[in-house]
Amino acid sequence: MSHVTEVCIVAKDDADLPGDLYAYETAYRALATYDADYPWANALAVETVSLGTAVSLLNDLDWYLARVARDAFVRDPSVSEREWLSRPLARELRDGEGDPDERVNRLKVYGVADGRLVDPTMVLRGDAQEGQYDRSEYDESVVVRVTREEFH
């Protein structure tokens, strides 16, 4: 069981992480204090001390993420050990505006193929219970909770 908050940055199809992100000196400095991990071939992850720190890091990297990232999300153990939060949802929760136990969860479910996060699909879950959202065509699935505004 992890007790740290994690940030995950998913590369655009034509980007290379961490190389393209680290090419920007300011982004490199922002990430230099973290030990990067690569949970998927097209993603970089770092551990932070809190949800607030994770949101702040992503805010600091926003300009760079717009250029090299397809997506970025946060996993906070106070919300879920397995499911990730989209940036907007993480920001809402940090600001006390969202409810992590909302009865209807809106999800973006990624498939994992050849070690890469691929093909995100929106799924509506009718209760707040975590569950398996297997996408049988893929090796595994990664679940990201999203806001109502992001769900389309």
ChimeraX commands (.cxc) that place a marker at each C-alpha (Angstrom):
marker #1 position 0.00,0.00,0.00 radius 0.5
marker #1 position 1.46,3.30,-1.11 radius 0.5
marker #1 position 1.14,6.37,1.10 radius 0.5
marker #1 position 2.45,8.91,-1.38 radius 0.5
marker #1 position 0.70,10.89,-4.07 radius 0.5
marker #1 position 1.83,10.12,-7.60 radius 0.5
marker #1 position 1.86,12.24,-10.75 radius 0.5
marker #1 position 1.80,10.55,-14.15 radius 0.5
marker #1 position 2.52,12.33,-17.43 radius 0.5
marker #1 position 1.57,10.52,-20.66 radius 0.5
marker #1 position 3.50,11.49,-23.79 radius 0.5
marker #1 position 1.90,12.56,-27.04 radius 0.5
marker #1 position 2.36,9.96,-29.77 radius 0.5
marker #1 position 5.22,11.92,-31.34 radius 0.5
marker #1 position 6.94,12.84,-28.05 radius 0.5
marker #1 position 9.64,11.08,-26.06 radius 0.5
marker #1 position 9.53,11.23,-22.28 radius 0.5
marker #1 position 11.55,12.26,-20.45 radius 0.5
marker #1 position 13.80,13.61,-23.22 radius 0.5
marker #1 position 11.37,16.09,-24.77 radius 0.5
marker #1 position 10.23,17.34,-21.37 radius 0.5
marker #1 position 13.73,17.57,-19.92 radius 0.5
marker #1 position 14.85,19.55,-22.98 radius 0.5
marker #1 position 13.13,22.54,-21.37 radius 0.5
marker #1 position 15.43,23.77,-18.59 radius 0.5
marker #1 position 12.59,25.00,-16.37 radius 0.5
marker #1 position 10.75,21.68,-16.66 radius 0.5
marker #1 position 13.99,19.83,-15.94 radius 0.5
marker #1 position 14.55,21.91,-12.80 radius 0.5
marker #1 position 10.95,21.38,-11.65 radius 0.5
marker #1 position 11.36,17.60,-11.95 radius 0.5
marker #1 position 14.99,17.37,-10.79 radius 0.5
marker #1 position 14.04,16.90,-7.13 radius 0.5
marker #1 position 11.92,13.84,-7.95 radius 0.5
marker #1 position 12.95,10.29,-8.80 radius 0.5
marker #1 position 11.25,9.55,-12.10 radius 0.5
marker #1 position 9.73,6.15,-12.76 radius 0.5
marker #1 position 8.40,4.82,-16.05 radius 0.5
marker #1 position 5.33,2.68,-15.31 radius 0.5
marker #1 position 4.49,2.52,-19.03 radius 0.5
marker #1 position 6.70,3.05,-22.07 radius 0.5
marker #1 position 4.99,6.34,-22.92 radius 0.5
marker #1 position 4.64,7.72,-19.38 radius 0.5
marker #1 position 6.75,9.32,-16.68 radius 0.5
marker #1 position 5.70,9.19,-13.02 radius 0.5
marker #1 position 6.99,10.88,-9.88 radius 0.5
marker #1 position 5.99,10.64,-6.22 radius 0.5
marker #1 position 5.02,13.76,-4.28 radius 0.5
marker #1 position 4.11,14.34,-0.65 radius 0.5
marker #1 position 0.50,15.45,-1.15 radius 0.5
marker #1 position -2.33,16.13,-3.55 radius 0.5
marker #1 position -1.57,19.85,-3.29 radius 0.5
marker #1 position 2.07,19.30,-4.24 radius 0.5
marker #1 position 1.05,17.13,-7.19 radius 0.5
marker #1 position -1.38,19.76,-8.51 radius 0.5
marker #1 position 1.23,22.50,-8.03 radius 0.5
marker #1 position 3.85,20.49,-9.94 radius 0.5
marker #1 position 1.47,19.98,-12.86 radius 0.5
marker #1 position 0.58,23.68,-12.80 radius 0.5
marker #1 position 4.30,24.56,-12.91 radius 0.5
marker #1 position 4.74,22.25,-15.90 radius 0.5
marker #1 position 1.59,23.34,-17.74 radius 0.5
marker #1 position 3.29,25.17,-20.63 radius 0.5
marker #1 position 5.59,22.20,-21.27 radius 0.5
marker #1 position 2.84,19.62,-20.89 radius 0.5
marker #1 position 0.83,21.38,-23.59 radius 0.5
marker #1 position 3.70,20.63,-25.98 radius 0.5
marker #1 position 4.73,17.08,-25.09 radius 0.5
marker #1 position 1.93,15.45,-23.05 radius 0.5
marker #1 position -1.26,13.76,-24.14 radius 0.5
marker #1 position -2.53,13.58,-20.58 radius 0.5
marker #1 position -1.47,14.00,-16.96 radius 0.5
marker #1 position -3.12,12.60,-13.87 radius 0.5
marker #1 position -2.67,12.11,-10.14 radius 0.5
marker #1 position -3.16,9.15,-7.79 radius 0.5
marker #1 position -3.73,10.07,-4.16 radius 0.5
marker #1 position -4.06,7.31,-1.54 radius 0.5
marker #1 position -6.64,9.30,0.43 radius 0.5
marker #1 position -8.97,8.94,-2.58 radius 0.5
marker #1 position -7.94,5.61,-4.12 radius 0.5
marker #1 position -4.99,3.25,-4.08 radius 0.5
marker #1 position -5.68,2.08,-7.65 radius 0.5
marker #1 position -7.53,4.76,-9.58 radius 0.5
marker #1 position -6.06,7.99,-10.88 radius 0.5
marker #1 position -7.60,11.48,-10.92 radius 0.5
marker #1 position -7.58,13.81,-13.90 radius 0.5
marker #1 position -5.82,17.15,-13.39 radius 0.5
marker #1 position -9.11,19.09,-13.13 radius 0.5
marker #1 position -10.56,16.60,-10.64 radius 0.5
marker #1 position -7.36,16.63,-8.56 radius 0.5
marker #1 position -7.49,20.44,-8.55 radius 0.5
marker #1 position -11.15,20.40,-7.43 radius 0.5
marker #1 position -10.40,17.97,-4.61 radius 0.5
marker #1 position -7.38,20.00,-3.49 radius 0.5
marker #1 position -9.56,23.12,-3.41 radius 0.5
marker #1 position -12.32,21.33,-1.46 radius 0.5
marker #1 position -14.76,21.68,-4.36 radius 0.5
marker #1 position -15.12,18.04,-5.41 radius 0.5
marker #1 position -16.38,14.93,-3.69 radius 0.5
marker #1 position -14.12,11.88,-4.03 radius 0.5
marker #1 position -17.06,9.65,-3.08 radius 0.5
marker #1 position -19.48,11.04,-5.67 radius 0.5
marker #1 position -22.09,8.36,-6.34 radius 0.5
marker #1 position -21.64,8.48,-10.11 radius 0.5
marker #1 position -18.06,8.32,-11.26 radius 0.5
marker #1 position -17.07,9.39,-14.73 radius 0.5
marker #1 position -14.03,7.50,-15.92 radius 0.5
marker #1 position -11.47,7.57,-18.68 radius 0.5
marker #1 position -10.18,4.03,-19.07 radius 0.5
marker #1 position -6.88,3.47,-20.88 radius 0.5
marker #1 position -5.87,0.16,-22.35 radius 0.5
marker #1 position -2.29,-1.03,-21.99 radius 0.5
marker #1 position -0.78,-2.55,-25.13 radius 0.5
marker #1 position 2.89,-3.36,-25.61 radius 0.5
marker #1 position 3.60,-1.57,-22.33 radius 0.5
marker #1 position 2.02,1.71,-23.50 radius 0.5
marker #1 position -1.13,3.55,-22.39 radius 0.5
marker #1 position -3.43,3.64,-25.42 radius 0.5
marker #1 position -6.99,4.25,-26.59 radius 0.5
marker #1 position -8.68,6.11,-23.69 radius 0.5
marker #1 position -12.42,5.43,-23.55 radius 0.5
marker #1 position -15.02,7.22,-21.41 radius 0.5
marker #1 position -17.06,4.97,-19.11 radius 0.5
marker #1 position -19.86,5.89,-16.69 radius 0.5
marker #1 position -19.88,4.00,-13.38 radius 0.5
marker #1 position -23.16,4.00,-11.50 radius 0.5
marker #1 position -21.82,3.70,-7.97 radius 0.5
marker #1 position -18.71,4.81,-6.15 radius 0.5
marker #1 position -17.35,1.29,-5.78 radius 0.5
marker #1 position -14.02,0.66,-7.42 radius 0.5
marker #1 position -14.12,-2.19,-9.82 radius 0.5
marker #1 position -12.42,-3.81,-12.73 radius 0.5
marker #1 position -12.93,-2.09,-16.03 radius 0.5
marker #1 position -11.11,-4.60,-18.14 radius 0.5
marker #1 position -10.85,-3.93,-21.79 radius 0.5
marker #1 position -10.42,-7.46,-23.06 radius 0.5
marker #1 position -8.55,-6.33,-26.16 radius 0.5
marker #1 position -5.70,-5.03,-23.95 radius 0.5
marker #1 position -3.19,-6.52,-21.51 radius 0.5
marker #1 position -4.57,-4.40,-18.64 radius 0.5
marker #1 position -6.57,-1.24,-17.96 radius 0.5
marker #1 position -5.78,2.02,-16.18 radius 0.5
marker #1 position -8.70,3.96,-14.68 radius 0.5
marker #1 position -8.71,7.76,-14.41 radius 0.5
marker #1 position -11.63,9.53,-12.72 radius 0.5
marker #1 position -12.67,12.69,-14.57 radius 0.5
marker #1 position -14.95,15.66,-13.94 radius 0.5
marker #1 position -18.41,16.08,-15.43 radius 0.5
marker #1 position -16.98,18.73,-17.79 radius 0.5
marker #1 position -14.30,16.38,-19.09 radius 0.5
marker #1 position -16.71,13.51,-19.70 radius 0.5
marker #1 position -17.58,13.36,-23.39 radius 0.5
marker link #1:1,2 radius 0.2
marker link #1:2,3 radius 0.2
marker link #1:3,4 radius 0.2
marker link #1:4,5 radius 0.2
marker link #1:5,6 radius 0.2
marker link #1:6,7 radius 0.2
marker link #1:7,8 radius 0.2
marker link #1:8,9 radius 0.2
marker link #1:9,10 radius 0.2
marker link #1:10,11 radius 0.2
marker link #1:11,12 radius 0.2
marker link #1:12,13 radius 0.2
marker link #1:13,14 radius 0.2
marker link #1:14,15 radius 0.2
marker link #1:15,16 radius 0.2
marker link #1:16,17 radius 0.2
marker link #1:17,18 radius 0.2
marker link #1:18,19 radius 0.2
marker link #1:19,20 radius 0.2
marker link #1:20,21 radius 0.2
marker link #1:21,22 radius 0.2
marker link #1:22,23 radius 0.2
marker link #1:23,24 radius 0.2
marker link #1:24,25 radius 0.2
marker link #1:25,26 radius 0.2
marker link #1:26,27 radius 0.2
marker link #1:27,28 radius 0.2
marker link #1:28,29 radius 0.2
marker link #1:29,30 radius 0.2
marker link #1:30,31 radius 0.2
marker link #1:31,32 radius 0.2
marker link #1:32,33 radius 0.2
marker link #1:33,34 radius 0.2
marker link #1:34,35 radius 0.2
marker link #1:35,36 radius 0.2
marker link #1:36,37 radius 0.2
marker link #1:37,38 radius 0.2
marker link #1:38,39 radius 0.2
marker link #1:39,40 radius 0.2
marker link #1:40,41 radius 0.2
marker link #1:41,42 radius 0.2
marker link #1:42,43 radius 0.2
marker link #1:43,44 radius 0.2
marker link #1:44,45 radius 0.2
marker link #1:45,46 radius 0.2
marker link #1:46,47 radius 0.2
marker link #1:47,48 radius 0.2
marker link #1:48,49 radius 0.2
marker link #1:49,50 radius 0.2
marker link #1:50,51 radius 0.2
marker link #1:51,52 radius 0.2
marker link #1:52,53 radius 0.2
marker link #1:53,54 radius 0.2
marker link #1:54,55 radius 0.2
marker link #1:55,56 radius 0.2
marker link #1:56,57 radius 0.2
marker link #1:57,58 radius 0.2
marker link #1:58,59 radius 0.2
marker link #1:59,60 radius 0.2
marker link #1:60,61 radius 0.2
marker link #1:61,62 radius 0.2
marker link #1:62,63 radius 0.2
marker link #1:63,64 radius 0.2
marker link #1:64,65 radius 0.2
marker link #1:65,66 radius 0.2
marker link #1:66,67 radius 0.2
marker link #1:67,68 radius 0.2
marker link #1:68,69 radius 0.2
marker link #1:69,70 radius 0.2
marker link #1:70,71 radius 0.2
marker link #1:71,72 radius 0.2
marker link #1:72,73 radius 0.2
marker link #1:73,74 radius 0.2
marker link #1:74,75 radius 0.2
marker link #1:75,76 radius 0.2
marker link #1:76,77 radius 0.2
marker link #1:77,78 radius 0.2
marker link #1:78,79 radius 0.2
marker link #1:79,80 radius 0.2
marker link #1:80,81 radius 0.2
marker link #1:81,82 radius 0.2
marker link #1:82,83 radius 0.2
marker link #1:83,84 radius 0.2
marker link #1:84,85 radius 0.2
marker link #1:85,86 radius 0.2
marker link #1:86,87 radius 0.2
marker link #1:87,88 radius 0.2
marker link #1:88,89 radius 0.2
marker link #1:89,90 radius 0.2
marker link #1:90,91 radius 0.2
marker link #1:91,92 radius 0.2
marker link #1:92,93 radius 0.2
marker link #1:93,94 radius 0.2
marker link #1:94,95 radius 0.2
marker link #1:95,96 radius 0.2
marker link #1:96,97 radius 0.2
marker link #1:97,98 radius 0.2
marker link #1:98,99 radius 0.2
marker link #1:99,100 radius 0.2
marker link #1:100,101 radius 0.2
marker link #1:101,102 radius 0.2
marker link #1:102,103 radius 0.2
marker link #1:103,104 radius 0.2
marker link #1:104,105 radius 0.2
marker link #1:105,106 radius 0.2
marker link #1:106,107 radius 0.2
marker link #1:107,108 radius 0.2
marker link #1:108,109 radius 0.2
marker link #1:109,110 radius 0.2
marker link #1:110,111 radius 0.2
marker link #1:111,112 radius 0.2
marker link #1:112,113 radius 0.2
marker link #1:113,114 radius 0.2
marker link #1:114,115 radius 0.2
marker link #1:115,116 radius 0.2
marker link #1:116,117 radius 0.2
marker link #1:117,118 radius 0.2
marker link #1:118,119 radius 0.2
marker link #1:119,120 radius 0.2
marker link #1:120,121 radius 0.2
marker link #1:121,122 radius 0.2
marker link #1:122,123 radius 0.2
marker link #1:123,124 radius 0.2
marker link #1:124,125 radius 0.2
marker link #1:125,126 radius 0.2
marker link #1:126,127 radius 0.2
marker link #1:127,128 radius 0.2
marker link #1:128,129 radius 0.2
marker link #1:129,130 radius 0.2
marker link #1:130,131 radius 0.2
marker link #1:131,132 radius 0.2
marker link #1:132,133 radius 0.2
marker link #1:133,134 radius 0.2
marker link #1:134,135 radius 0.2
marker link #1:135,136 radius 0.2
marker link #1:136,137 radius 0.2
marker link #1:137,138 radius 0.2
marker link #1:138,139 radius 0.2
marker link #1:139,140 radius 0.2
marker link #1:140,141 radius 0.2
marker link #1:141,142 radius 0.2
marker link #1:142,143 radius 0.2
marker link #1:143,144 radius 0.2
marker link #1:144,145 radius 0.2
marker link #1:145,146 radius 0.2
marker link #1:146,147 radius 0.2
marker link #1:147,148 radius 0.2
marker link #1:148,149 radius 0.2
marker link #1:149,150 radius 0.2
marker link #1:150,151 radius 0.2
marker link #1:151,152 radius 0.2
view
